[in-house]
């Protein structure tokens, strides 16, 4: 979280904290004033104790335990004034004394009980929100995992259908992660043998000494694609003349996530070209022999 946001959240938290205390005090004073008017001024109620206790309970539940204790302190102080004799302050008759003592005992108890209940309710709400957040995160991860599985499955099915090409996925270090049927046919390695191995084992010793594997990945990283037509090694040391292409893969954030290696076998094409050249040479030789034969026949005649 940036520093400015943290400072803003802290100040807002502190301001809301003090606002709760101020609000609790205002509600308590207004309630005491209402009790004084209804009880002392209008004689509309006979026992103000219940209203005062309800004020402490409501203030505690709305603003928390500390605010409830503040409300209880205000109620207790005002009770000493309200229940005293109008002409002789802090003198009480027997009934007023009993009512005041009930308030003195009950206010702190109610503040503690309701404050504890409020704390448990707030904690339960916090735990509920955290649990909901975790459930949402789990659902999101499951969705991402399912999408990743489907993408890998589609890639594997598509790669397995391309039997004339070796298609494999490399990680950022050049190690093999996926291996299709065409790669197994062309290079001779099974998926269990090659997954986790570096793709540099397909290169000749000369290419490895010249750091061709690293250069191809660097070229793909900076240019978006790298290609080379050269000899590669099959399992057992056999050579394969092919054209290989490396394409960088990136995640949603644009960070490097690996490479896609595609190898096309050119051996059959070269063999076909050689066979064509050989056939053309033989045909040309036959034409020359026929021409020589025809020339000799004409001379004899």
Secondary structure, DSSP 8 states (H G I E B T S, - for coil): --HHHHHHHHHHHHHHHHHHHHHHHHHHHHHHHHHIIIIIIS---S-THHHHHHHHHHHHHHH-HHHHHHHHHHHHHHHHHHTS-SSSTT---HHHHHHHHHHHHHHHHHHHHHHHHHHHHHHHHHHHHHHHHHHHHHHHHHHHHHHHHHHHHHHHHHHHH--SEEEEEE-TTSBEEEE-HHHHHHH---HHHHTTSBGGGGS-HHHHHTTHHHHHHHHHHHHS-EEEEEEEE-TTS-EEEEEEEEEEEE-TTS-EEEEEEEEEE-HHHHHHHHHHHHHHHHHHHHHHHHHHHHHHHHHH-
